[in-house]
C-alpha cells in the first residue's frame, strides 16, 4: 500500500516518529513515537492544513510516498472508533488505543479512520517495531506547496 506524508524538507525522510514522540498526537501520547501517513495525498494535505494558518505556513514542505506491505497493516475496529469519536474525552481515548497498539507491536501499521473525512483513512506506522521498519520503502519525495486560496 502506498501512503503519503507531508513534512518540512529536513524531516521528510525521518521515519523515527520523533516529532510525535516529543509532542504527542491524535493517536499517541507524548513519549510514544508514531509516524502519521495518509492513504491519499489530499488527505495528507488536509491533515497538515488543519494545523496551519498564513503566518505558520512553512515554505519548505515536501511530500513523501511510502510503500508498506499490505500484510503488515492492521485495520482499527470501526465500531470502536465510532464509540471513541462520540465519547466525551475523544483525545484521551484515541491516545490510549494508540498507545496500546504501539506497545503491543502486533503490526507495523494501523489503518485508522480519518476524523476529517468519513470513509478515508490514515495509516499509522509504529517505528518502535524496529525489526519490521526495514519493510517500508521510500518511493518518492517531491516538493509540496499549499495553494494560496486555502488562506484567503
Z-matrix of the N, CA and C atoms (Angstrom, degrees):
N
C 1 1.451
C 2 1.523 1 108.51
N 3 1.297 2 115.49 1 136.91
C 4 1.466 3 120.31 2 175.51
C 5 1.513 4 109.65 3 -94.46
N 6 1.336 5 115.48 4 134.40
C 7 1.455 6 121.83 5 177.98
C 8 1.521 7 108.73 6 -129.06
N 9 1.342 8 115.56 7 165.26
C 10 1.457 9 120.85 8 -173.88
C 11 1.519 10 110.74 9 -132.25
N 12 1.333 11 113.11 10 146.02
C 13 1.464 12 120.56 11 -179.93
C 14 1.512 13 107.76 12 -142.77
N 15 1.324 14 117.09 13 136.75
C 16 1.464 15 122.56 14 177.00
C 17 1.517 16 107.79 15 -113.41
N 18 1.334 17 115.22 16 133.23
C 19 1.462 18 120.76 17 179.85
C 20 1.517 19 109.35 18 -156.88
N 21 1.322 20 116.01 19 170.77
C 22 1.461 21 120.32 20 173.34
C 23 1.520 22 108.22 21 -62.94
N 24 1.322 23 116.11 22 148.88
C 25 1.467 24 122.50 23 -175.46
C 26 1.533 25 112.42 24 -51.84
N 27 1.314 26 117.87 25 -40.84
C 28 1.471 27 119.29 26 -175.50
C 29 1.526 28 113.35 27 -70.26
N 30 1.342 29 117.23 28 -15.17
C 31 1.464 30 120.83 29 -179.93
C 32 1.527 31 113.90 30 -111.51
N 33 1.318 32 118.12 31 -1.91
C 34 1.463 33 120.51 32 -168.28
C 35 1.530 34 113.73 33 -62.28
N 36 1.325 35 118.28 34 -34.10
C 37 1.467 36 119.18 35 -179.83
C 38 1.535 37 112.73 36 -99.53
N 39 1.339 38 116.48 37 11.16
C 40 1.461 39 121.68 38 177.32
C 41 1.529 40 108.25 39 -85.71
N 42 1.300 41 116.23 40 110.42
C 43 1.463 42 121.49 41 -178.84
C 44 1.529 43 112.29 42 -102.97
N 45 1.334 44 116.43 43 20.40
C 46 1.461 45 121.21 44 -175.37
C 47 1.525 46 114.26 45 -81.19
N 48 1.325 47 118.20 46 -18.73
C 49 1.461 48 120.98 47 -177.36
C 50 1.514 49 113.40 48 73.59
N 51 1.332 50 117.21 49 18.90
C 52 1.465 51 122.19 50 -175.91
C 53 1.524 52 112.42 51 -62.16
N 54 1.337 53 117.38 52 -41.98
C 55 1.467 54 119.90 53 -179.96
C 56 1.519 55 111.62 54 -58.46
N 57 1.313 56 116.55 55 -47.20
C 58 1.470 57 120.59 56 178.67
C 59 1.528 58 110.57 57 -66.17
N 60 1.323 59 116.88 58 -34.26
C 61 1.470 60 120.59 59 178.35
C 62 1.529 61 110.34 60 -64.63
N 63 1.326 62 116.76 61 -40.84
C 64 1.466 63 121.12 62 -178.25
C 65 1.527 64 112.84 63 -72.33
N 66 1.308 65 117.28 64 -37.56
C 67 1.460 66 120.98 65 -171.53
C 68 1.523 67 115.04 66 -113.40
N 69 1.318 68 117.71 67 -13.13
C 70 1.459 69 120.41 68 -174.46
C 71 1.517 70 109.72 69 76.03
N 72 1.306 71 116.07 70 169.90
C 73 1.453 72 121.19 71 -179.72
C 74 1.514 73 109.73 72 -157.77
N 75 1.299 74 116.66 73 -172.53
C 76 1.461 75 121.26 74 -178.46
C 77 1.531 76 111.28 75 -58.12
N 78 1.344 77 117.38 76 -38.78
C 79 1.461 78 121.60 77 -174.46
C 80 1.524 79 113.48 78 -109.29
N 81 1.325 80 118.69 79 5.40
C 82 1.465 81 119.60 80 178.25
C 83 1.524 82 111.20 81 -146.62
N 84 1.337 83 116.44 82 136.75
C 85 1.464 84 119.18 83 172.66
C 86 1.531 85 109.54 84 -77.85
N 87 1.316 86 117.04 85 163.69
C 88 1.469 87 121.38 86 174.86
C 89 1.524 88 108.74 87 -52.81
N 90 1.331 89 115.21 88 144.18
C 91 1.454 90 120.20 89 177.89
C 92 1.520 91 114.22 90 96.71
N 93 1.326 92 116.99 91 -8.98
C 94 1.469 93 121.33 92 -178.71
C 95 1.530 94 109.30 93 -120.90
N 96 1.340 95 116.96 94 114.91
C 97 1.467 96 119.09 95 -178.65
C 98 1.529 97 111.83 96 -69.72
N 99 1.316 98 115.89 97 144.55
C 100 1.453 99 121.84 98 178.46
C 101 1.520 100 107.91 99 -158.27
N 102 1.303 101 116.37 100 141.91
C 103 1.455 102 121.51 101 178.18
C 104 1.523 103 107.50 102 -112.49
N 105 1.324 104 115.49 103 121.08
C 106 1.466 105 121.93 104 -178.03
C 107 1.519 106 109.94 105 -95.07
N 108 1.320 107 116.64 106 125.07
C 109 1.459 108 121.83 107 175.21
C 110 1.532 109 107.71 108 -134.78
N 111 1.323 110 115.93 109 169.60
C 112 1.463 111 121.11 110 -179.04
C 113 1.511 112 110.08 111 -130.46
N 114 1.327 113 116.19 112 155.95
C 115 1.462 114 120.73 113 -178.97
C 116 1.522 115 112.80 114 -74.67
N 117 1.341 116 117.51 115 -15.95
C 118 1.461 117 121.16 116 179.76
C 119 1.522 118 109.82 117 -135.03
N 120 1.328 119 116.94 118 149.70
C 121 1.466 120 121.21 119 176.27
C 122 1.522 121 110.82 120 -58.35
N 123 1.328 122 116.07 121 -41.79
C 124 1.464 123 120.03 122 -177.49
C 125 1.530 124 111.74 123 -63.72
N 126 1.316 125 117.49 124 -39.78
C 127 1.463 126 119.78 125 178.02
C 128 1.524 127 110.11 126 -68.58
N 129 1.313 128 117.69 127 -39.13
C 130 1.468 129 120.55 128 176.20
C 131 1.531 130 109.65 129 -58.31
N 132 1.336 131 116.13 130 -41.81
C 133 1.463 132 120.80 131 179.26
C 134 1.527 133 110.96 132 -64.19
N 135 1.324 134 117.09 133 -45.37
C 136 1.466 135 119.61 134 179.62
C 137 1.519 136 112.42 135 -64.14
N 138 1.328 137 116.24 136 -37.46
C 139 1.465 138 120.01 137 179.34
C 140 1.534 139 111.62 138 -63.70
N 141 1.330 140 117.06 139 -30.86
C 142 1.467 141 121.08 140 175.78
C 143 1.521 142 109.77 141 -81.94
N 144 1.312 143 116.52 142 -43.28
C 145 1.462 144 122.93 143 -174.63
C 146 1.523 145 112.99 144 -57.70
N 147 1.320 146 118.14 145 -36.25
C 148 1.469 147 120.16 146 -178.37
C 149 1.524 148 112.56 147 -64.26
N 150 1.326 149 117.35 148 -14.18
C 151 1.462 150 121.04 149 -179.25
C 152 1.523 151 112.88 150 -104.41
N 153 1.338 152 117.48 151 3.22
C 154 1.462 153 120.80 152 -173.91
C 155 1.519 154 112.24 153 -117.57
N 156 1.317 155 114.35 154 158.35
C 157 1.457 156 121.82 155 165.22
C 158 1.531 157 106.42 156 -140.14
N 159 1.314 158 117.58 157 177.86
C 160 1.467 159 121.48 158 -175.80
C 161 1.541 160 111.49 159 -55.46
N 162 1.318 161 117.54 160 -35.26
C 163 1.463 162 121.20 161 -177.35
C 164 1.530 163 113.17 162 -75.57
N 165 1.327 164 117.78 163 -24.57
C 166 1.468 165 119.53 164 -177.49
C 167 1.526 166 112.22 165 -108.43
N 168 1.325 167 117.19 166 12.88
C 169 1.464 168 121.27 167 -177.23
C 170 1.533 169 110.50 168 -73.83
N 171 1.345 170 117.39 169 111.24
C 172 1.467 171 119.48 170 177.72
C 173 1.529 172 110.50 171 -68.35
N 174 1.325 173 115.89 172 145.71
C 175 1.470 174 120.35 173 -179.37
C 176 1.527 175 111.46 174 -93.56
N 177 1.314 176 117.57 175 -4.74
C 178 1.467 177 121.15 176 -173.13
C 179 1.525 178 112.65 177 -119.10
N 180 1.333 179 116.95 178 42.52
C 181 1.459 180 119.90 179 -179.57
C 182 1.525 181 111.49 180 -80.20
N 183 1.325 182 114.13 181 148.59
C 184 1.457 183 121.45 182 173.58
C 185 1.523 184 108.10 183 -136.58
N 186 1.334 185 114.73 184 162.30
C 187 1.457 186 120.55 185 176.79
C 188 1.528 187 107.97 186 -123.44
N 189 1.314 188 115.58 187 132.11
C 190 1.461 189 120.87 188 179.02
C 191 1.530 190 108.24 189 -111.58
N 192 1.309 191 114.62 190 141.00
C 193 1.464 192 121.56 191 173.39
C 194 1.521 193 106.58 192 -106.67
N 195 1.323 194 116.20 193 124.27
C 196 1.462 195 122.49 194 -179.79
C 197 1.522 196 109.69 195 -113.68
N 198 1.314 197 115.89 196 145.72
C 199 1.469 198 121.87 197 174.87
C 200 1.526 199 107.48 198 -108.74
N 201 1.345 200 115.45 199 123.37
C 202 1.460 201 122.21 200 178.49
C 203 1.522 202 107.47 201 -120.82
N 204 1.323 203 118.96 202 128.71
C 205 1.468 204 119.42 203 177.39
C 206 1.530 205 111.21 204 -58.68
N 207 1.330 206 116.49 205 131.02
C 208 1.477 207 122.09 206 -178.90
C 209 1.531 208 112.05 207 -53.03
N 210 1.321 209 116.46 208 -37.29
C 211 1.467 210 120.62 209 -177.37
C 212 1.526 211 112.68 210 -65.60
N 213 1.323 212 116.99 211 -15.53
C 214 1.465 213 121.85 212 -178.05
C 215 1.528 214 112.44 213 -95.52
N 216 1.342 215 117.23 214 3.02
C 217 1.464 216 121.38 215 -176.10
C 218 1.524 217 110.14 216 -108.90
N 219 1.306 218 115.64 217 120.69
C 220 1.464 219 122.97 218 176.40
C 221 1.538 220 107.16 219 -98.58
N 222 1.312 221 117.97 220 146.76
C 223 1.466 222 121.82 221 176.94
C 224 1.519 223 110.56 222 -99.04
N 225 1.320 224 115.01 223 135.50
C 226 1.468 225 120.66 224 177.38
C 227 1.524 226 108.67 225 -74.30
N 228 1.293 227 117.45 226 141.01
C 229 1.462 228 123.70 227 -178.51
C 230 1.535 229 110.08 228 -61.96
N 231 1.339 230 116.58 229 117.66
C 232 1.473 231 122.25 230 -177.47
C 233 1.532 232 112.22 231 -61.56
N 234 1.326 233 117.49 232 -40.47
C 235 1.464 234 120.79 233 -179.81
C 236 1.526 235 110.22 234 -64.12
N 237 1.329 236 116.52 235 -43.40
C 238 1.462 237 120.88 236 177.81
C 239 1.524 238 110.06 237 -62.85
N 240 1.337 239 116.73 238 -41.55
C 241 1.462 240 120.51 239 178.07
C 242 1.531 241 110.28 240 -59.92
N 243 1.322 242 118.10 241 -44.83
C 244 1.462 243 121.00 242 -179.72
C 245 1.522 244 111.54 243 -63.28
N 246 1.329 245 117.45 244 -36.94
C 247 1.465 246 121.01 245 175.55
C 248 1.523 247 111.00 246 -65.34
N 249 1.332 248 116.17 247 -43.91
C 250 1.465 249 120.70 248 179.75
C 251 1.525 250 110.00 249 -64.15
N 252 1.324 251 116.28 250 -44.77
C 253 1.468 252 122.00 251 -176.17
C 254 1.528 253 112.27 252 -60.66
N 255 1.312 254 117.41 253 -28.42
C 256 1.460 255 120.80 254 -178.97
C 257 1.527 256 112.80 255 -100.22
N 258 1.334 257 117.59 256 2.59
C 259 1.465 258 119.81 257 -179.95
C 260 1.523 259 109.94 258 -76.63
N 261 1.313 260 115.75 259 162.35
C 262 1.464 261 120.81 260 179.98
C 263 1.523 262 111.64 261 -67.56
N 264 1.315 263 117.74 262 -32.75
C 265 1.463 264 121.52 263 -176.93
C 266 1.531 265 109.68 264 -116.35
N 267 1.318 266 115.37 265 65.12
C 268 1.463 267 121.91 266 -175.62
C 269 1.522 268 112.36 267 -55.66
N 270 1.333 269 117.19 268 -48.81
C 271 1.469 270 120.85 269 -177.07
C 272 1.521 271 111.07 270 -58.87
N 273 1.323 272 116.69 271 -47.45
C 274 1.464 273 120.07 272 179.91
C 275 1.527 274 110.91 273 -60.34
N 276 1.329 275 116.96 274 -45.34
C 277 1.463 276 121.13 275 -177.98
C 278 1.529 277 111.73 276 -64.19
N 279 1.337 278 117.19 277 -40.52
C 280 1.469 279 120.05 278 178.90
C 281 1.526 280 110.17 279 -67.99
N 282 1.327 281 117.03 280 -43.11
C 283 1.460 282 119.78 281 178.70
C 284 1.522 283 111.25 282 -64.28
N 285 1.314 284 116.99 283 -37.55
C 286 1.467 285 120.84 284 177.95
C 287 1.534 286 110.23 285 -63.65
N 288 1.334 287 116.75 286 -46.36
C 289 1.464 288 120.88 287 179.16
C 290 1.530 289 110.28 288 -63.58
N 291 1.325 290 116.82 289 -42.13
C 292 1.462 291 121.01 290 178.73
C 293 1.518 292 112.10 291 -64.06
N 294 1.324 293 116.71 292 -43.06
C 295 1.469 294 121.25 293 178.94
C 296 1.524 295 110.68 294 -61.42
N 297 1.321 296 116.98 295 -42.52
C 298 1.467 297 120.75 296 178.93
C 299 1.529 298 110.19 297 -61.98
N 300 1.332 299 116.35 298 -42.34
C 301 1.464 300 119.58 299 179.29
C 302 1.534 301 111.05 300 -66.81
N 303 1.333 302 117.32 301 -45.05
C 304 1.466 303 121.39 302 -179.35
C 305 1.523 304 110.51 303 -57.83
N 306 1.320 305 116.84 304 -48.83
C 307 1.464 306 120.24 305 -175.75
C 308 1.524 307 113.06 306 -73.50
N 309 1.321 308 117.65 307 -23.84
C 310 1.470 309 120.22 308 -179.70
C 311 1.527 310 112.45 309 -73.52
N 312 1.335 311 116.62 310 -27.78
C 313 1.470 312 122.99 311 -176.10
C 314 1.531 313 111.01 312 51.33
N 315 1.333 314 115.83 313 41.77
C 316 1.466 315 122.17 314 177.75
C 317 1.521 316 110.53 315 -71.92
N 318 1.329 317 115.83 316 -38.02
C 319 1.462 318 120.35 317 -178.51
C 320 1.521 319 109.78 318 -146.70
N 321 1.307 320 115.76 319 159.87
C 322 1.465 321 121.50 320 178.52
C 323 1.518 322 111.25 321 -72.10
N 324 1.332 323 117.03 322 -35.89
C 325 1.463 324 121.00 323 -176.27
C 326 1.524 325 110.43 324 -135.61
N 327 1.325 326 114.37 325 153.68
C 328 1.456 327 121.60 326 -179.66
C 329 1.527 328 108.68 327 -130.34
N 330 1.324 329 116.31 328 123.20
C 331 1.459 330 122.64 329 178.83
C 332 1.528 331 107.82 330 -88.63
N 333 1.348 332 115.98 331 116.24
C 334 1.459 333 121.15 332 -176.94
C 335 1.528 334 110.11 333 -121.30
N 336 1.329 335 117.39 334 145.43
C 337 1.463 336 119.44 335 177.97
C 338 1.524 337 111.42 336 -64.02
N 339 1.309 338 115.75 337 143.77
C 340 1.464 339 121.31 338 175.07
C 341 1.518 340 109.12 339 -74.38
N 342 1.316 341 116.09 340 140.98
C 343 1.462 342 120.04 341 173.70
C 344 1.523 343 108.92 342 -80.36
N 345 1.325 344 116.42 343 -27.64
C 346 1.461 345 120.69 344 -175.62
C 347 1.519 346 113.67 345 -77.11
N 348 1.343 347 117.62 346 -37.15
C 349 1.456 348 121.23 347 -176.18
C 350 1.522 349 109.67 348 -136.18
N 351 1.329 350 115.39 349 113.32
C 352 1.471 351 119.70 350 177.08
C 353 1.524 352 109.71 351 -59.36
N 354 1.324 353 115.55 352 138.09
C 355 1.460 354 120.76 353 176.72
C 356 1.518 355 114.13 354 87.57
N 357 1.333 356 117.70 355 -1.91
C 358 1.463 357 120.71 356 174.93
C 359 1.524 358 108.68 357 -115.83
N 360 1.343 359 115.65 358 162.54
C 361 1.458 360 119.94 359 -170.12
C 362 1.518 361 113.11 360 -134.93
N 363 1.316 362 113.45 361 147.67
C 364 1.456 363 122.15 362 169.05
C 365 1.523 364 107.17 363 -103.25
N 366 1.305 365 115.21 364 151.83
C 367 1.458 366 120.94 365 178.61
C 368 1.525 367 107.53 366 -117.16
N 369 1.321 368 115.85 367 116.30
C 370 1.459 369 121.95 368 178.24
C 371 1.514 370 108.44 369 -91.23
N 372 1.321 371 116.11 370 135.25
C 373 1.461 372 121.00 371 178.90
C 374 1.523 373 108.54 372 -114.07
N 375 1.326 374 115.66 373 133.60
C 376 1.462 375 122.44 374 -176.92
C 377 1.531 376 110.27 375 -96.64
N 378 1.347 377 118.08 376 96.31
C 379 1.466 378 120.64 377 179.91
C 380 1.531 379 113.26 378 -66.18
N 381 1.336 380 116.82 379 -17.69
C 382 1.472 381 120.18 380 178.05
C 383 1.527 382 111.19 381 -70.40
N 384 1.311 383 117.03 382 -14.80
C 385 1.469 384 122.74 383 178.47
C 386 1.534 385 106.83 384 -88.37
N 387 1.324 386 115.59 385 63.42
C 388 1.474 387 122.75 386 -170.16
C 389 1.530 388 114.18 387 -54.91
N 390 1.325 389 117.10 388 -40.54
C 391 1.463 390 118.75 389 -176.16
C 392 1.524 391 112.20 390 -66.82
N 393 1.331 392 118.36 391 -17.15
C 394 1.458 393 121.88 392 179.23
C 395 1.536 394 112.80 393 -101.29
N 396 1.329 395 118.30 394 -17.48
C 397 1.467 396 121.65 395 -176.38
C 398 1.523 397 112.43 396 -57.91
N 399 1.326 398 117.66 397 -29.08
C 400 1.465 399 120.54 398 179.81
C 401 1.531 400 112.54 399 -65.79
N 402 1.321 401 117.28 400 -14.00
C 403 1.465 402 121.48 401 178.55
C 404 1.538 403 112.14 402 -76.20
N 405 1.333 404 116.12 403 -17.58
C 406 1.466 405 120.21 404 -179.95
C 407 1.522 406 109.01 405 -83.00
N 408 1.317 407 115.35 406 130.52
C 409 1.468 408 121.18 407 -179.45
C 410 1.526 409 109.61 408 -116.95
N 411 1.335 410 115.01 409 135.74
C 412 1.460 411 120.12 410 172.41
C 413 1.526 412 107.00 411 -82.66
N 414 1.330 413 116.52 412 118.11
C 415 1.462 414 122.50 413 -178.42
C 416 1.521 415 110.85 414 -87.10
N 417 1.331 416 116.13 415 -44.75
C 418 1.464 417 119.77 416 -179.70
C 419 1.520 418 110.34 417 -159.29
N 420 1.323 419 114.65 418 156.32
C 421 1.463 420 122.73 419 172.76
C 422 1.523 421 105.96 420 -133.31
N 423 1.330 422 115.75 421 125.34
C 424 1.453 423 121.26 422 -178.71
C 425 1.522 424 110.14 423 -132.20
N 426 1.337 425 115.44 424 157.32
C 427 1.451 426 120.13 425 173.99
C 428 1.521 427 109.96 426 -63.56
N 429 1.333 428 116.47 427 153.89
C 430 1.458 429 120.13 428 179.06
C 431 1.513 430 109.19 429 -143.38
N 432 1.330 431 115.97 430 136.35
C 433 1.450 432 122.23 431 177.87
C 434 1.516 433 109.31 432 -138.66
N 435 1.328 434 116.27 433 138.48
C 436 1.463 435 120.20 434 173.07
C 437 1.517 436 108.71 435 -82.09
N 438 1.309 437 116.30 436 140.57
C 439 1.456 438 121.63 437 175.04
C 440 1.531 439 108.06 438 -65.33
N 441 1.326 440 117.24 439 136.31
C 442 1.470 441 122.65 440 -179.31
C 443 1.533 442 113.08 441 -55.94
N 444 1.328 443 116.65 442 -26.77
C 445 1.469 444 119.43 443 -177.06
C 446 1.527 445 112.84 444 -64.51
N 447 1.334 446 118.16 445 -19.17
C 448 1.445 447 120.34 446 176.06
C 449 1.534 448 111.41 447 -65.07
N 450 1.316 449 116.62 448 -21.72
C 451 1.462 450 120.84 449 -172.55
C 452 1.530 451 113.68 450 -112.67
N 453 1.332 452 116.53 451 16.91
C 454 1.477 453 120.57 452 -179.78
C 455 1.506 454 110.38 453 -85.20
